Amino acid sequence: MYLCLQVPVPFLAMLLAQFVLIIIDHALYLRKQVIGKFFFHIFLVVLVHVWIFFVLPHITGRSAIIPHNTAPLIVVVAVVVVVVVVVVVVVGVVV
C-alpha cells in the first residue's frame, strides 16, 4: 500500500525560476556588474508586482487588493524598514 506522492508542477516551476534568478544575481555579483545588478533588481521588483497584482488574481479569480484595515500596519512596517536601512547605510552599524 503505497501512496503516490507528487510534487505540483507550479511549485517546481517557481522553485526552478527562483534558482535561475539566484544564479543570475550571483553571476552579476561575481562579475562586479553594479549597474546590471541594479537593473536586475528593478526588473525583479516590477516582475513580482505584476505577478501579485495582475497574473495571480487572473489565475485564482480573487482580488489582490488589501483590506483597508491592514493598510496602516503595512505603512508602519514599511517606514520602520526604511528607517532601519537608512541607519545601517549611514552609520554602518546593524541596529
Biopython code that builds the backbone (N, CA, C, O; Angstrom):
import numpy as np
from Bio.PDB.StructureBuilder import StructureBuilder

atoms = [
    (1, "MET", "N", (0.844, -1.176, 0.000)),
    (1, "MET", "CA", (0.000, 0.000, 0.000)),
    (1, "MET", "C", (0.895, 1.248, 0.000)),
    (1, "MET", "O", (1.315, 1.730, 1.052)),
    (2, "TYR", "N", (1.166, 1.744, -1.182)),
    (2, "TYR", "CA", (1.999, 2.930, -1.328)),
    (2, "TYR", "C", (1.145, 4.103, -1.796)),
    (2, "TYR", "O", (0.252, 3.953, -2.631)),
    (3, "LEU", "N", (1.441, 5.261, -1.242)),
    (3, "LEU", "CA", (0.760, 6.477, -1.693)),
    (3, "LEU", "C", (1.562, 7.098, -2.816)),
    (3, "LEU", "O", (2.792, 7.111, -2.788)),
    (4, "CYS", "N", (0.872, 7.597, -3.776)),
    (4, "CYS", "CA", (1.545, 8.256, -4.890)),
    (4, "CYS", "C", (1.761, 9.722, -4.511)),
    (4, "CYS", "O", (0.821, 10.516, -4.532)),
    (5, "LEU", "N", (2.982, 10.073, -4.170)),
    (5, "LEU", "CA", (3.303, 11.442, -3.781)),
    (5, "LEU", "C", (3.817, 12.193, -4.994)),
    (5, "LEU", "O", (4.820, 11.810, -5.596)),
    (6, "GLN", "N", (3.134, 13.249, -5.343)),
    (6, "GLN", "CA", (3.539, 14.043, -6.492)),
    (6, "GLN", "C", (3.757, 15.479, -6.045)),
    (6, "GLN", "O", (3.008, 16.021, -5.231)),
    (7, "VAL", "N", (4.797, 16.076, -6.597)),
    (7, "VAL", "CA", (5.063, 17.485, -6.343)),
    (7, "VAL", "C", (4.333, 18.280, -7.422)),
    (7, "VAL", "O", (4.459, 17.967, -8.606)),
    (8, "PRO", "N", (3.571, 19.305, -7.030)),
    (8, "PRO", "CA", (2.836, 20.094, -8.027)),
    (8, "PRO", "C", (3.784, 20.774, -9.017)),
    (8, "PRO", "O", (4.839, 21.284, -8.638)),
    (9, "VAL", "N", (3.394, 20.771, -10.270)),
    (9, "VAL", "CA", (4.210, 21.358, -11.329)),
    (9, "VAL", "C", (4.423, 22.864, -11.120)),
    (9, "VAL", "O", (5.542, 23.335, -11.326)),
    (10, "PRO", "N", (3.400, 23.648, -10.717)),
    (10, "PRO", "CA", (3.663, 25.073, -10.473)),
    (10, "PRO", "C", (4.712, 25.308, -9.382)),
    (10, "PRO", "O", (5.502, 26.248, -9.467)),
    (11, "PHE", "N", (4.715, 24.452, -8.361)),
    (11, "PHE", "CA", (5.722, 24.576, -7.314)),
    (11, "PHE", "C", (7.121, 24.333, -7.882)),
    (11, "PHE", "O", (8.055, 25.070, -7.568)),
    (12, "LEU", "N", (7.264, 23.318, -8.703)),
    (12, "LEU", "CA", (8.560, 23.044, -9.325)),
    (12, "LEU", "C", (8.987, 24.170, -10.248)),
    (12, "LEU", "O", (10.167, 24.516, -10.305)),
    (13, "ALA", "N", (8.034, 24.745, -10.973)),
    (13, "ALA", "CA", (8.360, 25.856, -11.873)),
    (13, "ALA", "C", (8.844, 27.073, -11.089)),
    (13, "ALA", "O", (9.817, 27.720, -11.476)),
    (14, "MET", "N", (8.161, 27.381, -9.984)),
    (14, "MET", "CA", (8.582, 28.517, -9.162)),
    (14, "MET", "C", (9.943, 28.250, -8.517)),
    (14, "MET", "O", (10.771, 29.155, -8.425)),
    (15, "LEU", "N", (10.174, 27.038, -8.078)),
    (15, "LEU", "CA", (11.456, 26.671, -7.486)),
    (15, "LEU", "C", (12.583, 26.809, -8.500)),
    (15, "LEU", "O", (13.646, 27.340, -8.180)),
    (16, "LEU", "N", (12.356, 26.335, -9.716)),
    (16, "LEU", "CA", (13.351, 26.450, -10.781)),
    (16, "LEU", "C", (13.587, 27.909, -11.153)),
    (16, "LEU", "O", (14.728, 28.315, -11.375)),
    (17, "ALA", "N", (12.519, 28.700, -11.224)),
    (17, "ALA", "CA", (12.659, 30.123, -11.556)),
    (17, "ALA", "C", (13.469, 30.848, -10.488)),
    (17, "ALA", "O", (14.330, 31.663, -10.818)),
    (18, "GLN", "N", (13.208, 30.565, -9.218)),
    (18, "GLN", "CA", (13.974, 31.196, -8.141)),
    (18, "GLN", "C", (15.436, 30.781, -8.196)),
    (18, "GLN", "O", (16.324, 31.598, -7.953)),
    (19, "PHE", "N", (15.689, 29.528, -8.510)),
    (19, "PHE", "CA", (17.062, 29.049, -8.630)),
    (19, "PHE", "C", (17.792, 29.783, -9.755)),
    (19, "PHE", "O", (18.941, 30.192, -9.586)),
    (20, "VAL", "N", (17.136, 29.949, -10.891)),
    (20, "VAL", "CA", (17.746, 30.662, -12.023)),
    (20, "VAL", "C", (18.001, 32.127, -11.658)),
    (20, "VAL", "O", (19.047, 32.676, -12.004)),
    (21, "LEU", "N", (17.063, 32.758, -10.968)),
    (21, "LEU", "CA", (17.258, 34.154, -10.564)),
    (21, "LEU", "C", (18.415, 34.293, -9.577)),
    (21, "LEU", "O", (19.155, 35.275, -9.629)),
    (22, "ILE", "N", (18.579, 33.333, -8.691)),
    (22, "ILE", "CA", (19.707, 33.364, -7.757)),
    (22, "ILE", "C", (21.022, 33.216, -8.515)),
    (22, "ILE", "O", (21.996, 33.901, -8.204)),
    (23, "ILE", "N", (21.058, 32.335, -9.498)),
    (23, "ILE", "CA", (22.272, 32.140, -10.303)),
    (23, "ILE", "C", (22.610, 33.421, -11.060)),
    (23, "ILE", "O", (23.775, 33.818, -11.104)),
    (24, "ILE", "N", (21.612, 34.076, -11.656)),
    (24, "ILE", "CA", (21.852, 35.334, -12.387)),
    (24, "ILE", "C", (22.365, 36.405, -11.424)),
    (24, "ILE", "O", (23.315, 37.121, -11.742)),
    (25, "ASP", "N", (21.745, 36.515, -10.255)),
    (25, "ASP", "CA", (22.175, 37.505, -9.272)),
    (25, "ASP", "C", (23.620, 37.254, -8.838)),
    (25, "ASP", "O", (24.406, 38.193, -8.719)),
    (26, "HIS", "N", (23.960, 36.016, -8.609)),
    (26, "HIS", "CA", (25.319, 35.688, -8.179)),
    (26, "HIS", "C", (26.325, 35.934, -9.304)),
    (26, "HIS", "O", (27.442, 36.385, -9.048)),
    (27, "ALA", "N", (25.937, 35.641, -10.541)),
    (27, "ALA", "CA", (26.830, 35.899, -11.680)),
    (27, "ALA", "C", (27.093, 37.396, -11.831)),
    (27, "ALA", "O", (28.220, 37.807, -12.104)),
    (28, "LEU", "N", (26.058, 38.203, -11.653)),
    (28, "LEU", "CA", (26.255, 39.659, -11.725)),
    (28, "LEU", "C", (27.161, 40.140, -10.600)),
    (28, "LEU", "O", (27.979, 41.038, -10.795)),
    (29, "TYR", "N", (27.013, 39.544, -9.428)),
    (29, "TYR", "CA", (27.869, 39.908, -8.295)),
    (29, "TYR", "C", (29.327, 39.551, -8.570)),
    (29, "TYR", "O", (30.224, 40.357, -8.325)),
    (30, "LEU", "N", (29.559, 38.349, -9.076)),
    (30, "LEU", "CA", (30.929, 37.905, -9.326)),
    (30, "LEU", "C", (31.612, 38.719, -10.424)),
    (30, "LEU", "O", (32.826, 38.918, -10.390)),
    (31, "ARG", "N", (30.835, 39.186, -11.389)),
    (31, "ARG", "CA", (31.407, 39.992, -12.479)),
    (31, "ARG", "C", (31.466, 41.474, -12.117)),
    (31, "ARG", "O", (31.888, 42.302, -12.925)),
    (32, "LYS", "N", (31.039, 41.801, -10.893)),
    (32, "LYS", "CA", (31.051, 43.180, -10.380)),
    (32, "LYS", "C", (30.270, 44.137, -11.290)),
    (32, "LYS", "O", (30.695, 45.265, -11.539)),
    (33, "GLN", "N", (29.137, 43.667, -11.770)),
    (33, "GLN", "CA", (28.262, 44.458, -12.627)),
    (33, "GLN", "C", (27.236, 45.185, -11.760)),
    (33, "GLN", "O", (26.102, 44.731, -11.612)),
    (34, "VAL", "N", (27.648, 46.320, -11.187)),
    (34, "VAL", "CA", (26.774, 47.039, -10.254)),
    (34, "VAL", "C", (25.538, 47.581, -10.967)),
    (34, "VAL", "O", (24.423, 47.451, -10.462)),
    (35, "ILE", "N", (25.726, 48.176, -12.117)),
    (35, "ILE", "CA", (24.586, 48.724, -12.875)),
    (35, "ILE", "C", (23.669, 47.591, -13.339)),
    (35, "ILE", "O", (22.446, 47.706, -13.272)),
    (36, "GLY", "N", (24.269, 46.504, -13.806)),
    (36, "GLY", "CA", (23.467, 45.360, -14.232)),
    (36, "GLY", "C", (22.661, 44.777, -13.085)),
    (36, "GLY", "O", (21.499, 44.408, -13.261)),
    (37, "LYS", "N", (23.276, 44.693, -11.906)),
    (37, "LYS", "CA", (22.577, 44.171, -10.741)),
    (37, "LYS", "C", (21.458, 45.119, -10.311)),
    (37, "LYS", "O", (20.390, 44.671, -9.892)),
    (38, "PHE", "N", (21.700, 46.423, -10.413)),
    (38, "PHE", "CA", (20.669, 47.408, -10.085)),
    (38, "PHE", "C", (19.443, 47.207, -10.979)),
    (38, "PHE", "O", (18.317, 47.135, -10.489)),
    (39, "PHE", "N", (19.670, 47.118, -12.291)),
    (39, "PHE", "CA", (18.550, 46.940, -13.210)),
    (39, "PHE", "C", (17.902, 45.562, -13.047)),
    (39, "PHE", "O", (16.697, 45.417, -13.251)),
    (40, "PHE", "N", (18.687, 44.563, -12.683)),
    (40, "PHE", "CA", (18.142, 43.236, -12.423)),
    (40, "PHE", "C", (17.178, 43.286, -11.229)),
    (40, "PHE", "O", (16.110, 42.674, -11.266)),
    (41, "HIS", "N", (17.553, 44.008, -10.185)),
    (41, "HIS", "CA", (16.676, 44.110, -9.010)),
    (41, "HIS", "C", (15.434, 44.939, -9.326)),
    (41, "HIS", "O", (14.345, 44.618, -8.850)),
    (42, "ILE", "N", (15.578, 45.992, -10.118)),
    (42, "ILE", "CA", (14.396, 46.756, -10.552)),
    (42, "ILE", "C", (13.457, 45.842, -11.341)),
    (42, "ILE", "O", (12.243, 45.863, -11.143)),
    (43, "PHE", "N", (14.036, 45.041, -12.236)),
    (43, "PHE", "CA", (13.242, 44.086, -13.010)),
    (43, "PHE", "C", (12.508, 43.111, -12.097)),
    (43, "PHE", "O", (11.337, 42.806, -12.326)),
    (44, "LEU", "N", (13.198, 42.617, -11.054)),
    (44, "LEU", "CA", (12.562, 41.687, -10.125)),
    (44, "LEU", "C", (11.408, 42.332, -9.371)),
    (44, "LEU", "O", (10.363, 41.711, -9.182)),
    (45, "VAL", "N", (11.592, 43.568, -8.944)),
    (45, "VAL", "CA", (10.514, 44.265, -8.223)),
    (45, "VAL", "C", (9.296, 44.429, -9.128)),
    (45, "VAL", "O", (8.168, 44.175, -8.706)),
    (46, "VAL", "N", (9.523, 44.851, -10.370)),
    (46, "VAL", "CA", (8.413, 45.016, -11.314)),
    (46, "VAL", "C", (7.758, 43.666, -11.588)),
    (46, "VAL", "O", (6.531, 43.565, -11.612)),
    (47, "LEU", "N", (8.563, 42.634, -11.794)),
    (47, "LEU", "CA", (8.031, 41.307, -12.082)),
    (47, "LEU", "C", (7.174, 40.776, -10.931)),
    (47, "LEU", "O", (6.103, 40.218, -11.167)),
    (48, "VAL", "N", (7.630, 40.944, -9.703)),
    (48, "VAL", "CA", (6.855, 40.463, -8.549)),
    (48, "VAL", "C", (5.537, 41.224, -8.437)),
    (48, "VAL", "O", (4.501, 40.626, -8.148)),
    (49, "HIS", "N", (5.567, 42.535, -8.664)),
    (49, "HIS", "CA", (4.324, 43.306, -8.562)),
    (49, "HIS", "C", (3.342, 42.945, -9.675)),
    (49, "HIS", "O", (2.137, 42.860, -9.435)),
    (50, "VAL", "N", (3.842, 42.734, -10.875)),
    (50, "VAL", "CA", (2.961, 42.304, -11.973)),
    (50, "VAL", "C", (2.362, 40.948, -11.643)),
    (50, "VAL", "O", (1.174, 40.716, -11.870)),
    (51, "TRP", "N", (3.188, 40.048, -11.104)),
    (51, "TRP", "CA", (2.690, 38.721, -10.731)),
    (51, "TRP", "C", (1.607, 38.816, -9.663)),
    (51, "TRP", "O", (0.558, 38.184, -9.780)),
    (52, "ILE", "N", (1.861, 39.608, -8.619)),
    (52, "ILE", "CA", (0.924, 39.679, -7.497)),
    (52, "ILE", "C", (-0.376, 40.385, -7.874)),
    (52, "ILE", "O", (-1.457, 39.948, -7.479)),
    (53, "PHE", "N", (-0.277, 41.474, -8.634)),
    (53, "PHE", "CA", (-1.467, 42.297, -8.866)),
    (53, "PHE", "C", (-2.188, 42.008, -10.174)),
    (53, "PHE", "O", (-3.322, 42.455, -10.348)),
    (54, "PHE", "N", (-1.574, 41.274, -11.104)),
    (54, "PHE", "CA", (-2.238, 41.015, -12.381)),
    (54, "PHE", "C", (-2.367, 39.524, -12.689)),
    (54, "PHE", "O", (-3.471, 39.044, -12.945)),
    (55, "VAL", "N", (-1.267, 38.791, -12.669)),
    (55, "VAL", "CA", (-1.293, 37.391, -13.086)),
    (55, "VAL", "C", (-1.998, 36.514, -12.058)),
    (55, "VAL", "O", (-2.917, 35.772, -12.402)),
    (56, "LEU", "N", (-1.575, 36.595, -10.800)),
    (56, "LEU", "CA", (-2.159, 35.749, -9.766)),
    (56, "LEU", "C", (-3.668, 35.979, -9.583)),
    (56, "LEU", "O", (-4.408, 35.000, -9.481)),
    (57, "PRO", "N", (-4.155, 37.230, -9.537)),
    (57, "PRO", "CA", (-5.614, 37.408, -9.450)),
    (57, "PRO", "C", (-6.354, 36.848, -10.663)),
    (57, "PRO", "O", (-7.479, 36.365, -10.539)),
    (58, "HIS", "N", (-5.721, 36.913, -11.833)),
    (58, "HIS", "CA", (-6.358, 36.357, -13.029)),
    (58, "HIS", "C", (-6.456, 34.836, -12.932)),
    (58, "HIS", "O", (-7.458, 34.245, -13.335)),
    (59, "ILE", "N", (-5.413, 34.208, -12.396)),
    (59, "ILE", "CA", (-5.400, 32.753, -12.273)),
    (59, "ILE", "C", (-6.389, 32.286, -11.207)),
    (59, "ILE", "O", (-7.154, 31.348, -11.434)),
    (60, "THR", "N", (-6.374, 32.941, -10.043)),
    (60, "THR", "CA", (-7.199, 32.479, -8.916)),
    (60, "THR", "C", (-8.618, 33.032, -8.932)),
    (60, "THR", "O", (-9.510, 32.462, -8.305)),
    (61, "GLY", "N", (-8.833, 34.129, -9.638)),
    (61, "GLY", "CA", (-10.158, 34.742, -9.648)),
    (61, "GLY", "C", (-10.438, 35.575, -8.412)),
    (61, "GLY", "O", (-11.572, 36.004, -8.195)),
    (62, "ARG", "N", (-9.406, 35.811, -7.590)),
    (62, "ARG", "CA", (-9.556, 36.626, -6.383)),
    (62, "ARG", "C", (-8.785, 37.920, -6.549)),
    (62, "ARG", "O", (-7.779, 37.968, -7.258)),
    (63, "SER", "N", (-9.255, 38.961, -5.899)),
    (63, "SER", "CA", (-8.607, 40.261, -5.980)),
    (63, "SER", "C", (-7.368, 40.295, -5.099)),
    (63, "SER", "O", (-7.308, 39.633, -4.063)),
    (64, "ALA", "N", (-6.377, 41.077, -5.528)),
    (64, "ALA", "CA", (-5.153, 41.229, -4.743)),
    (64, "ALA", "C", (-5.187, 42.493, -3.898)),
    (64, "ALA", "O", (-4.175, 42.854, -3.297)),
    (65, "ILE", "N", (-6.315, 43.166, -3.840)),
    (65, "ILE", "CA", (-6.428, 44.403, -3.072)),
    (65, "ILE", "C", (-6.425, 44.070, -1.584)),
    (65, "ILE", "O", (-7.131, 43.168, -1.134)),
    (66, "ILE", "N", (-5.623, 44.808, -0.836)),
    (66, "ILE", "CA", (-5.509, 44.609, 0.605)),
    (66, "ILE", "C", (-6.680, 45.311, 1.293)),
    (66, "ILE", "O", (-7.016, 46.438, 0.926)),
    (67, "PRO", "N", (-7.308, 44.671, 2.282)),
    (67, "PRO", "CA", (-8.391, 45.338, 3.010)),
    (67, "PRO", "C", (-7.914, 46.635, 3.668)),
    (67, "PRO", "O", (-6.757, 46.742, 4.077)),
    (68, "HIS", "N", (-8.801, 47.602, 3.765)),
    (68, "HIS", "CA", (-8.418, 48.936, 4.244)),
    (68, "HIS", "C", (-7.934, 48.931, 5.690)),
    (68, "HIS", "O", (-7.201, 49.838, 6.085)),
    (69, "ASN", "N", (-8.314, 47.954, 6.480)),
    (69, "ASN", "CA", (-7.908, 47.969, 7.884)),
    (69, "ASN", "C", (-6.462, 47.495, 8.078)),
    (69, "ASN", "O", (-5.901, 47.716, 9.151)),
    (70, "THR", "N", (-5.838, 46.853, 7.086)),
    (70, "THR", "CA", (-4.450, 46.414, 7.234)),
    (70, "THR", "C", (-3.459, 47.383, 6.600)),
    (70, "THR", "O", (-2.252, 47.259, 6.808)),
    (71, "ALA", "N", (-3.956, 48.343, 5.831)),
    (71, "ALA", "CA", (-3.063, 49.283, 5.152)),
    (71, "ALA", "C", (-2.207, 50.102, 6.122)),
    (71, "ALA", "O", (-1.011, 50.246, 5.868)),
    (72, "PRO", "N", (-2.751, 50.652, 7.227)),
    (72, "PRO", "CA", (-1.897, 51.413, 8.151)),
    (72, "PRO", "C", (-0.764, 50.574, 8.743)),
    (72, "PRO", "O", (0.347, 51.073, 8.923)),
    (73, "LEU", "N", (-1.033, 49.324, 9.042)),
    (73, "LEU", "CA", (0.006, 48.443, 9.573)),
    (73, "LEU", "C", (1.124, 48.243, 8.558)),
    (73, "LEU", "O", (2.301, 48.263, 8.918)),
    (74, "ILE", "N", (0.766, 48.054, 7.307)),
    (74, "ILE", "CA", (1.768, 47.876, 6.256)),
    (74, "ILE", "C", (2.608, 49.132, 6.102)),
    (74, "ILE", "O", (3.821, 49.039, 5.912)),
    (75, "VAL", "N", (1.996, 50.295, 6.180)),
    (75, "VAL", "CA", (2.737, 51.557, 6.065)),
    (75, "VAL", "C", (3.709, 51.708, 7.234)),
    (75, "VAL", "O", (4.853, 52.114, 7.033)),
    (76, "VAL", "N", (3.273, 51.390, 8.444)),
    (76, "VAL", "CA", (4.152, 51.494, 9.614)),
    (76, "VAL", "C", (5.337, 50.547, 9.482)),
    (76, "VAL", "O", (6.471, 50.936, 9.761)),
    (77, "VAL", "N", (5.092, 49.324, 9.065)),
    (77, "VAL", "CA", (6.174, 48.358, 8.884)),
    (77, "VAL", "C", (7.144, 48.837, 7.798)),
    (77, "VAL", "O", (8.358, 48.714, 7.961)),
    (78, "ALA", "N", (6.627, 49.375, 6.708)),
    (78, "ALA", "CA", (7.481, 49.869, 5.636)),
    (78, "ALA", "C", (8.342, 51.040, 6.112)),
    (78, "ALA", "O", (9.526, 51.109, 5.781)),
    (79, "VAL", "N", (7.765, 51.952, 6.878)),
    (79, "VAL", "CA", (8.520, 53.091, 7.402)),
    (79, "VAL", "C", (9.626, 52.611, 8.337)),
    (79, "VAL", "O", (10.747, 53.115, 8.274)),
    (80, "VAL", "N", (9.329, 51.650, 9.197)),
    (80, "VAL", "CA", (10.343, 51.115, 10.109)),
    (80, "VAL", "C", (11.475, 50.459, 9.328)),
    (80, "VAL", "O", (12.646, 50.646, 9.659)),
    (81, "VAL", "N", (11.144, 49.709, 8.316)),
    (81, "VAL", "CA", (12.172, 49.060, 7.495)),
    (81, "VAL", "C", (13.047, 50.097, 6.808)),
    (81, "VAL", "O", (14.269, 49.952, 6.788)),
    (82, "VAL", "N", (12.452, 51.128, 6.253)),
    (82, "VAL", "CA", (13.227, 52.176, 5.580)),
    (82, "VAL", "C", (14.134, 52.888, 6.579)),
    (82, "VAL", "O", (15.295, 53.154, 6.268)),
    (83, "VAL", "N", (13.634, 53.198, 7.764)),
    (83, "VAL", "CA", (14.458, 53.864, 8.778)),
    (83, "VAL", "C", (15.636, 52.977, 9.185)),
    (83, "VAL", "O", (16.756, 53.470, 9.316)),
    (84, "VAL", "N", (15.404, 51.701, 9.384)),
    (84, "VAL", "CA", (16.492, 50.786, 9.750)),
    (84, "VAL", "C", (17.530, 50.713, 8.629)),
    (84, "VAL", "O", (18.731, 50.728, 8.901)),
    (85, "VAL", "N", (17.089, 50.635, 7.390)),
    (85, "VAL", "CA", (18.028, 50.580, 6.261)),
    (85, "VAL", "C", (18.845, 51.857, 6.175)),
    (85, "VAL", "O", (20.052, 51.800, 5.941)),
    (86, "VAL", "N", (18.209, 53.013, 6.362)),
    (86, "VAL", "CA", (18.943, 54.281, 6.319)),
    (86, "VAL", "C", (19.983, 54.343, 7.437)),
    (86, "VAL", "O", (21.118, 54.767, 7.215)),
    (87, "VAL", "N", (19.589, 53.919, 8.636)),
    (87, "VAL", "CA", (20.535, 53.921, 9.751)),
    (87, "VAL", "C", (21.715, 52.989, 9.452)),
    (87, "VAL", "O", (22.864, 53.343, 9.714)),
    (88, "VAL", "N", (21.442, 51.829, 8.919)),
    (88, "VAL", "CA", (22.518, 50.883, 8.607)),
    (88, "VAL", "C", (23.453, 51.467, 7.547)),
    (88, "VAL", "O", (24.672, 51.337, 7.658)),
    (89, "VAL", "N", (22.896, 52.101, 6.534)),
    (89, "VAL", "CA", (23.715, 52.640, 5.447)),
    (89, "VAL", "C", (24.525, 53.846, 5.941)),
    (89, "VAL", "O", (25.718, 53.943, 5.652)),
    (90, "VAL", "N", (23.901, 54.752, 6.673)),
    (90, "VAL", "CA", (24.587, 55.961, 7.114)),
    (90, "VAL", "C", (25.585, 55.673, 8.221)),
    (90, "VAL", "O", (26.733, 56.111, 8.144)),
    (91, "VAL", "N", (25.173, 54.951, 9.240)),
    (91, "VAL", "CA", (26.022, 54.701, 10.393)),
    (91, "VAL", "C", (26.947, 53.515, 10.131)),
    (91, "VAL", "O", (28.082, 53.495, 10.609)),
    (92, "GLY", "N", (26.477, 52.545, 9.389)),
    (92, "GLY", "CA", (27.276, 51.372, 9.102)),
    (92, "GLY", "C", (27.206, 50.333, 10.196)),
    (92, "GLY", "O", (28.020, 49.411, 10.222)),
    (93, "VAL", "N", (26.257, 50.460, 11.095)),
    (93, "VAL", "CA", (26.105, 49.530, 12.204)),
    (93, "VAL", "C", (24.713, 48.912, 12.115)),
    (93, "VAL", "O", (23.724, 49.607, 11.884)),
    (94, "VAL", "N", (24.654, 47.619, 12.298)),
    (94, "VAL", "CA", (23.347, 46.953, 12.291)),
    (94, "VAL", "C", (22.653, 47.228, 13.612)),
    (94, "VAL", "O", (23.230, 47.026, 14.680)),
    (95, "VAL", "N", (21.406, 47.692, 13.535)),
    (95, "VAL", "CA", (20.654, 48.058, 14.739)),
    (95, "VAL", "C", (20.208, 46.827, 15.467)),
    (95, "VAL", "O", (19.559, 46.927, 16.508)),
]
sb = StructureBuilder()
sb.init_structure("model")
sb.init_model(0)
sb.init_chain("A")
sb.init_seg("    ")
for serial, (resi, resn, name, xyz) in enumerate(atoms, 1):
    if name == "N":
        sb.init_residue(resn, " ", resi, " ")
    sb.init_atom(name, np.array(xyz, "f"), 0.0, 1.0, " ", f" {name:<3s}", serial, name[0])
structure = sb.get_structure()
